[in-house]
Amino acid sequence: YYHIPSMDNVRVNMLDFVKAIEPLSSNFVGIKYTGMYDAPGMFGAQEVMEYKSGLFEVLSGREEMMVEALAIGIRGFVGAVTTGTCFSIAVS
């Protein structure tokens, strides 16, 4: 799921979304979290990462918040400049 409320004006609690989709999809693995400017910000991403001991992956979609994303444990990035896997290997 691509979460980007600043562009689409859709405000959905990501942990609620993950809990709702989990029983419906056996191949759902996580979200691209780009809602870091709006409440709950990084806390929303962190909630998803802590749910079920990190079962679901969270990728950051905000390049300008990469340091903050790394600080809470996000390991992958998708953006106009970044490529998630090469950076994630570098910080592992």
C-alpha positions in Angstrom: 0.0 0.0 0.0 1.3 3.4 -1.0 0.4 5.9 1.8 0.9 9.5 0.7 -1.8 11.7 2.4 -0.1 15.0 1.5 -0.8 14.3 -2.2 -4.1 12.4 -2.2 -5.7 13.9 1.0 -6.7 10.4 2.2 -6.2 10.1 6.0 -6.1 6.4 7.1 -4.4 5.1 10.2 -1.8 2.7 8.9 -1.9 0.3 11.8 -5.7 0.0 11.4 -5.2 -0.5 7.6 -2.6 -3.3 8.2 -4.8 -5.0 10.7 -7.8 -4.9 8.2 -5.9 -6.1 5.2 -3.9 -8.8 7.0 -6.6 -11.5 7.1 -7.6 -10.7 3.5 -4.3 -11.1 1.7 -1.7 -13.8 2.2 0.9 -11.9 0.2 0.6 -8.5 1.8 4.1 -7.6 3.2 3.9 -3.9 4.1 3.5 -0.3 3.2 5.4 2.6 1.6 4.9 5.3 4.3 5.0 8.8 3.0 2.7 10.4 5.6 5.5 11.7 7.8 4.4 15.4 7.7 1.0 14.8 9.1 0.0 13.4 12.5 0.9 10.8 13.6 4.0 11.2 11.5 6.8 8.8 12.3 4.8 7.3 15.1 2.4 5.8 12.5 5.3 4.1 10.7 6.7 2.9 14.0 3.4 1.4 15.1 3.2 -0.7 12.0 6.9 -1.8 12.4 6.2 -2.9 16.0 2.9 -4.7 15.2 3.4 -8.5 15.5 7.1 -8.1 16.2 7.9 -6.5 12.8 6.0 -8.9 10.6 5.3 -6.1 8.1 7.9 -4.0 6.3 7.7 -0.2 6.2 9.5 1.7 3.4 10.0 5.4 3.7 8.9 7.7 0.9 10.3 10.9 2.2 14.0 11.4 1.2 14.3 14.5 3.3 13.4 12.5 6.4 15.8 9.6 5.8 17.8 10.2 9.0 14.6 10.2 11.1 13.4 7.1 9.3 16.7 5.3 10.0 16.4 6.3 13.7 13.1 4.4 14.1 14.3 1.4 12.2 13.1 1.9 8.7 15.5 0.0 6.4 14.2 0.8 2.9 13.5 3.9 0.9 11.6 4.6 -2.3 11.9 8.0 -3.8 12.9 10.1 -6.7 16.6 10.0 -5.8 17.0 7.0 -3.5 16.8 3.3 -4.2 15.9 1.3 -1.2 18.0 -1.8 -1.4 21.4 -0.3 -2.0 21.0 2.1 1.0 19.5 -0.6 3.2 22.6 -2.8 2.6 24.9 0.1 3.5 23.2 0.6 6.9 22.7 -3.0 7.8 
